[in-house]
Amino acid sequence: MTASDLPQPDAAPSSAAALHQLKQLLKSDPAFAMALRATTSTNEAARLVAVHGVHVTPEALWRHRGTLESGGMPTWRG
């Protein structure tokens, strides 16, 4: 049996797809947006986001912190 014969795991959604999904959630759910703004770290934010079905790493959240909401304001302090 070769490696190509082994079952392949389903591909995880890309970071870009997850961030797009997160932006849509922020636009459609004001309570979620307020809760995300109230988080104090990217780890806390990633846990909150995961509870809502979007799986994105704290690192990806940090890299895109100024683009998650309109106006480009950073979500977490640097």
Contacts in CASP RR format, 6 or more apart in sequence:
PFRMAT RR
TARGET T0000
AUTHOR 0000-0000-0000
METHOD contacts of the structure
MODEL  1
MTASDLPQPDAAPSSAAALHQLKQLLKSDPAFAMALRATTSTNEAARLVA
VHGVHVTPEALWRHRGTLESGGMPTWRG
12 55 0 8 1.000
13 21 0 8 1.000
13 55 0 8 1.000
15 56 0 8 1.000
15 57 0 8 1.000
15 60 0 8 1.000
18 54 0 8 1.000
18 55 0 8 1.000
18 56 0 8 1.000
18 60 0 8 1.000
19 56 0 8 1.000
19 60 0 8 1.000
19 64 0 8 1.000
19 68 0 8 1.000
21 54 0 8 1.000
22 49 0 8 1.000
22 54 0 8 1.000
22 56 0 8 1.000
22 68 0 8 1.000
23 68 0 8 1.000
25 32 0 8 1.000
25 52 0 8 1.000
25 54 0 8 1.000
26 32 0 8 1.000
26 33 0 8 1.000
26 36 0 8 1.000
26 68 0 8 1.000
26 69 0 8 1.000
27 33 0 8 1.000
29 52 0 8 1.000
32 52 0 8 1.000
33 69 0 8 1.000
35 48 0 8 1.000
36 45 0 8 1.000
36 48 0 8 1.000
36 49 0 8 1.000
36 68 0 8 1.000
36 75 0 8 1.000
37 75 0 8 1.000
39 45 0 8 1.000
39 48 0 8 1.000
39 75 0 8 1.000
39 76 0 8 1.000
40 76 0 8 1.000
41 58 0 8 1.000
41 76 0 8 1.000
42 58 0 8 1.000
42 59 0 8 1.000
42 61 0 8 1.000
42 62 0 8 1.000
42 65 0 8 1.000
42 76 0 8 1.000
43 58 0 8 1.000
45 58 0 8 1.000
45 61 0 8 1.000
45 75 0 8 1.000
45 76 0 8 1.000
46 56 0 8 1.000
46 57 0 8 1.000
46 58 0 8 1.000
46 61 0 8 1.000
49 55 0 8 1.000
49 56 0 8 1.000
49 61 0 8 1.000
61 68 0 8 1.000
61 75 0 8 1.000
61 76 0 8 1.000
62 76 0 8 1.000
65 74 0 8 1.000
65 75 0 8 1.000
65 76 0 8 1.000
66 72 0 8 1.000
66 73 0 8 1.000
66 74 0 8 1.000
66 75 0 8 1.000
68 75 0 8 1.000
69 75 0 8 1.000
END
